[in-house]
Amino acid sequence: MRIALFSALYPYRGGIAQFSGALFNALAEKHDVEPFTFSRQYPDFLFPGKSQLVTPDDPIAGFESQRVLDSINPFTWLSAASAIRKTESELLITNYWIPLLAPAVGTMAGRLKKDCKRISILHNVVPHEKRPLDKELSTYFVNRHDGFVTLSESVKDDLLKLRPDANCIVLPHPLYDHFGAKTDKAAAIKALGLPEDKKLLLYFGYIRDYKGLDLLIEAMSKLDDSYHLVLAGESYGDFTKYSDQITQLGVDHRITRLTRYIPDQEVALLFSAADACILPYKSATQSGVTAIALHFEIPLIVTNVGGLKELVFHEKTGLLVEQPTAEHIVKQIHNFYDNHQHTDFASNIRELKEALSWGTFADKLVEFAAGM
C-alpha cells in the first residue's frame, strides 16, 4: 500500500516524534511510505520546553522527511496537501495530540482526494490542560478524517462523545525498542551517581501539572530515609513550585533531580537502576512512559486513572494506586517493597511484550484501513 505519514518526525524530538518514527520504520518494512512533517511545529513563544529539535547530543537515528507544514501559516496547509496528493497515496496517517495543531493538520487532511483514506492516531482528544475552543478544534479535526486509532478505551470514549459515528479501533501503545538493552543494575547506579543502599524509584518524562509530581513529592515526605526518588525529565513550566515543595518538606537529600531533557543514551541507565517506575498522574489517557518501562521489564506503580490500567495489570506487570493521593501512593510503594519486590514482574511483562510490537501495531492499522 502507498502510505503518506504526517506527524512530528525527526528532526523534532519528544514522545510523538519517537512514536511516529518507530511506526514509520514498521510500516516501511511492508509498504511504500512517504514521511512528512512540520516546517514549524509550534511558535517558540508557545513551546514550554527548551528545544523542539534534536541536538548534537541526541544520538537519534533519523531519516529524511519532507518538512511541508507550518502550523501558523495557512498557505502551507494547502501546499502540504498538494505535496501529499502528488504521492498518489492510498492512505494518509496523521497523529493527533493537541488541539493547537487541529486547524493546520485538519485542513491539510481535508484537502486530499476522496480515494485517499485518512486515518488519525489519537493520543488525546481532550487535552489534559484545557483551553478555550478545545472541543471545537478537536471536532474540526476529527470531521476531516475517515477513521481513527486510539491507544486506550478512554480516548475512544472521548472520541465518540465528539463524533458518535466515528469508525475507530483501539490498539494499545507498542513498546519502544530503540533505547537499547537493560544494563547491570549496580553498574547503572554507579554510572548515574545514585546511592547504592536505597530503594530507588524513578519518575520519568516531561513534568506537567496533570502528571502529579506534587503528589509524589508529598509521598516521599511520608516515607523513611531508605527510599530515594530519581526525578528525570524536562519541566514544561516553572519548576519553582516543586523546588519549594521539596525544600519545605525536607526531602531534598532523598531526591536526585535530572530536570532536563533526557537524551536516549541515558534512558537505559535510568530504567536499569530503578526498582520500579512510578506514574502519579492525576489524569491520563495513556503514557509512552509505560511503553518504555515495559520494554526494560521494569514494574510500574501507577495511579488508576484514564487508560494507564490497560497495560498495568495489578500485581502482574505492576501495581495500581487506587486514587491519585499521596497517601494511596505511599500505600502501594510499601506494598511493592513489602510484598512484591520479588514478584516475577519481568516474566509477566515478557508475555505482554510479544503482543505489543510495532510490527503488530502497523499490520493491524493497515488491516483496519483496508477494511474501511
C-alpha positions in Angstrom: 0.0 0.0 0.0 1.2 3.5 -0.7 1.0 5.5 2.5 1.7 9.1 3.5 2.6 9.5 7.2 2.3 13.0 8.6 3.4 13.7 12.1 6.1 15.2 14.3 9.1 13.3 13.0 12.9 13.7 13.0 14.4 16.3 13.4 11.7 17.0 16.0 12.2 15.3 19.4 9.8 14.1 22.1 7.4 11.3 22.6 5.2 11.9 19.5 8.3 12.0 17.2 9.6 8.8 18.8 6.3 7.1 18.3 5.9 8.2 14.7 9.5 7.3 13.8 9.0 3.8 15.2 5.7 3.5 13.3 7.3 4.7 10.1 10.1 2.0 10.4 7.5 -0.7 11.0 5.2 0.4 8.1 8.2 0.7 5.7 9.0 -3.0 6.1 5.9 -3.9 4.0 4.7 -0.7 2.4 5.7 2.3 0.3 5.7 5.0 2.9 6.4 8.7 2.4 7.1 10.7 5.6 6.0 14.3 6.0 6.5 16.6 9.0 6.3 20.2 10.1 8.5 23.1 8.8 7.4 24.7 12.1 5.6 22.7 14.7 4.9 25.3 17.5 5.8 29.0 17.6 8.7 29.4 20.0 6.6 31.5 22.4 4.1 28.7 22.8 6.6 25.9 23.3 7.2 25.3 27.1 10.4 23.3 26.7 13.9 24.4 25.7 14.1 23.0 22.2 11.7 21.3 19.8 14.5 19.8 17.7 17.1 17.2 18.4 20.6 18.5 19.3 24.1 17.0 18.6 23.9 15.3 21.9 20.9 13.2 20.8 22.1 10.0 19.1 18.8 9.6 17.3 18.8 7.6 14.1 16.8 10.0 12.0 15.5 9.7 8.4 14.7 12.3 5.8 11.1 13.6 5.7 9.5 16.4 3.8 9.1 19.4 6.0 6.0 20.8 4.5 3.6 22.3 7.0 3.9 25.5 9.2 1.3 25.3 12.0 0.6 29.0 11.8 0.9 29.7 8.1 -2.4 28.7 6.3 -0.7 28.9 2.9 1.4 25.9 3.8 -1.7 23.9 4.9 -2.7 23.9 1.2 0.7 23.4 -0.2 1.3 20.5 2.2 -1.9 18.8 0.9 -0.7 19.3 -2.6 2.6 17.6 -1.8 0.8 14.6 -0.3 -1.6 14.4 -3.3 1.4 14.1 -5.6 2.5 10.9 -3.9 -0.8 9.3 -5.0 -1.1 7.7 -1.6 -4.0 5.4 -0.8 -3.8 6.2 2.9 -2.8 9.2 5.0 -1.9 8.5 8.6 -1.7 11.5 11.0 -1.2 11.8 14.7 -3.3 14.0 17.0 -2.3 15.1 20.5 -3.1 18.8 20.9 -6.0 21.0 19.5 -3.5 23.8 18.7 -2.5 21.8 15.6 -6.1 20.9 14.5 -6.6 23.8 12.0 -3.3 23.1 10.2 -3.4 19.3 10.1 -7.2 19.1 9.8 -7.2 21.5 6.8 -4.4 19.6 5.1 -6.2 16.2 5.5 -9.5 17.7 4.3 -7.9 18.8 1.1 -6.9 15.3 -0.1 -8.7 13.4 -2.8 -11.6 11.1 -1.8 -9.7 8.0 -2.9 -7.1 8.6 -0.1 -8.3 7.3 3.2 -7.5 9.4 6.1 -6.8 7.8 9.5 -5.6 9.6 12.6 -3.9 8.0 15.6 -5.4 9.8 18.6 -3.1 10.2 21.5 -5.5 12.6 23.2 -8.9 14.0 22.1 -9.5 16.0 25.3 -6.2 17.7 26.3 -5.0 17.4 29.9 -4.5 21.1 30.2 -7.7 22.6 28.9 -8.0 25.8 26.9 -10.9 27.7 25.2 -12.1 26.2 21.9 -10.5 22.8 22.6 -13.8 21.0 21.8 -14.4 23.0 18.6 -10.9 22.5 17.3 -10.9 18.7 18.0 -14.3 18.4 16.3 -12.9 20.2 13.3 -10.0 17.8 13.1 -11.9 14.5 13.5 -14.5 15.6 10.9 -11.8 15.7 8.3 -10.7 12.1 8.9 -12.4 8.8 7.9 -11.1 6.5 10.7 -9.3 6.6 13.9 -6.9 4.5 16.0 -7.0 5.2 19.7 -4.4 3.9 22.1 -6.8 3.4 25.0 -10.5 2.9 25.7 -10.7 6.2 27.5 -9.6 8.1 24.3 -12.1 6.1 22.3 -14.8 7.2 24.7 -13.7 10.9 24.3 -13.8 10.5 20.5 -17.3 9.0 20.5 -18.6 12.0 22.5 -17.4 14.3 19.7 -18.4 12.0 16.8 -20.7 9.2 17.8 -20.5 7.6 14.3 -16.7 7.5 14.3 -15.1 4.4 12.7 -12.4 3.5 15.2 -10.3 0.8 16.6 -8.3 0.5 19.9 -4.7 -0.6 19.6 -2.5 -0.4 22.7 0.7 1.6 22.6 3.5 -0.6 21.3 6.7 -0.9 23.3 9.7 1.2 22.4 12.8 -0.8 21.4 15.2 1.9 20.3 16.7 2.7 23.8 18.9 -0.4 23.8 19.1 -3.2 26.3 18.8 -3.2 30.0 22.2 -3.0 31.8 23.6 -4.3 35.1 21.7 -2.6 37.9 24.7 -2.0 40.1 26.7 -0.6 37.2 23.8 1.7 36.2 23.5 3.0 39.8 27.2 3.8 39.9 27.3 5.4 36.5 24.4 7.8 37.5 26.0 8.6 40.9 23.0 7.3 42.8 23.0 6.0 46.4 23.8 2.3 46.3 21.9 1.3 49.5 18.5 2.8 48.8 15.1 1.7 47.4 15.2 3.5 44.1 12.0 4.8 42.4 12.0 6.5 39.0 9.8 9.4 37.8 10.4 9.7 34.1 9.1 12.1 31.5 8.0 15.6 31.0 7.0 17.4 34.1 3.5 18.9 33.7 0.8 19.7 36.3 -1.5 16.8 35.5 1.3 14.2 36.0 1.1 14.6 39.7 4.7 15.2 40.7 3.5 17.3 43.7 1.7 14.1 45.0 4.8 12.1 44.6 7.0 14.7 46.4 4.4 14.7 49.3 4.5 10.9 49.3 8.3 11.0 49.6 7.9 13.0 52.8 5.8 10.2 54.3 8.5 7.6 53.5 11.6 7.0 55.6 15.2 7.6 54.5 15.6 4.2 52.9 13.6 5.5 49.9 15.2 7.6 47.1 13.5 9.1 44.1 15.1 9.8 40.8 13.3 12.7 39.1 14.2 12.6 35.4 12.6 14.9 32.8 12.2 18.4 31.5 9.8 20.7 33.2 7.1 22.1 30.9 6.5 25.2 33.0 8.1 26.8 36.1 9.7 24.2 38.3 9.9 26.6 41.3 6.8 25.3 43.0 8.2 21.8 43.0 11.6 23.1 44.3 9.8 25.0 47.0 7.8 21.9 48.0 10.9 19.7 48.1 12.6 22.2 50.4 9.6 22.8 52.6 9.1 19.0 53.1 12.8 18.5 53.8 13.2 15.7 51.2 15.9 17.3 49.0 18.5 14.8 50.1 16.3 12.0 49.0 15.6 13.2 45.5 18.1 13.2 42.6 17.0 15.9 40.2 17.7 15.4 36.5 15.2 18.1 35.5 16.2 18.4 31.8 15.6 16.7 28.5 16.9 13.1 28.9 18.8 12.0 25.8 18.2 8.5 24.6 21.6 7.2 25.7 20.7 7.9 29.3 17.3 6.2 29.3 18.6 2.6 29.6 20.8 3.6 32.6 17.8 5.2 34.4 15.5 2.3 34.0 18.2 -0.3 34.7 19.0 1.4 38.0 15.3 1.7 39.2 13.4 -0.9 41.2 10.2 0.5 39.8 8.9 3.4 37.6 6.2 5.4 39.2 3.5 7.5 37.4 1.5 9.5 40.0 -0.8 11.1 37.3 -3.9 13.0 38.3 -5.4 12.3 34.8 -4.3 10.4 31.8 -5.2 8.8 28.5 -2.2 6.5 28.1 1.5 7.2 28.6 4.5 6.4 26.4 6.5 6.1 29.7 4.7 2.8 30.4 5.9 1.5 27.0 9.5 2.4 27.9 9.3 0.8 31.3 7.8 -2.4 29.9 10.5 -2.6 27.3 13.0 -2.7 30.1 10.8 -5.1 32.0 10.6 -2.7 35.0 7.4 -2.9 37.1 5.2 0.2 37.2 3.4 1.8 40.1 0.6 4.0 38.5 -2.5 5.8 39.6 -5.7 4.2 38.4 -6.7 7.0 36.0 -7.6 7.1 32.3 -6.0 4.3 30.2 -3.0 3.6 32.4 -4.5 0.5 33.8 -4.9 -1.0 30.3 -1.2 -2.0 30.3 -0.5 -2.2 34.0 -2.1 -5.3 35.4 -2.2 -5.2 39.1 0.3 -7.5 40.8 1.4 -8.8 37.4 3.1 -6.0 35.4 2.9 -3.5 38.2 0.7 -2.1 40.9 -2.3 0.2 40.6 -2.8 3.1 43.0 -6.5 3.3 43.9 -6.7 7.1 44.0 -4.3 9.9 43.0 -3.4 11.0 46.5 -0.1 11.0 48.4 -1.5 8.5 51.0 -2.6 6.0 48.3 0.8 6.3 46.5 2.6 5.6 49.8 0.4 2.6 50.4 1.3 1.0 47.1 5.0 1.8 47.4 5.0 0.0 50.7 3.1 -2.8 49.1 5.7 -3.1 46.4 8.7 -3.4 48.7 7.0 -5.4 51.4 5.1 -7.9 49.3 6.0 -7.7 45.6 9.7 -6.7 45.2 10.5 -10.3 44.4 7.4 -10.9 42.3 8.4 -12.1 38.8 7.1 -9.0 37.1 9.7 -9.4 34.3 8.2 -12.8 33.2 4.7 -11.4 33.1 5.9 -8.4 31.1 7.7 -10.6 28.6 4.4 -12.3 27.8 2.8 -8.9 27.2 5.7 -7.6 25.0 5.0 -10.3 22.4 1.7 -8.7 21.6 2.9 -5.1 21.7 5.4 -5.0 18.8 5.5 -2.2 16.3 5.1 -4.7 13.5 1.8 -6.0 15.0 0.5 -2.4 15.5 1.4 -1.4 11.9 -0.2 -4.6 10.5 -3.5 -4.0 12.4 -3.6 -0.4 11.5 -3.3 -1.2 7.7 -5.8 -4.0 8.0 -8.2 -1.6 9.6 -7.7 0.9 6.8 -8.1 -1.7 4.1 -11.5 -2.8 5.6 -12.9 0.7 5.7 
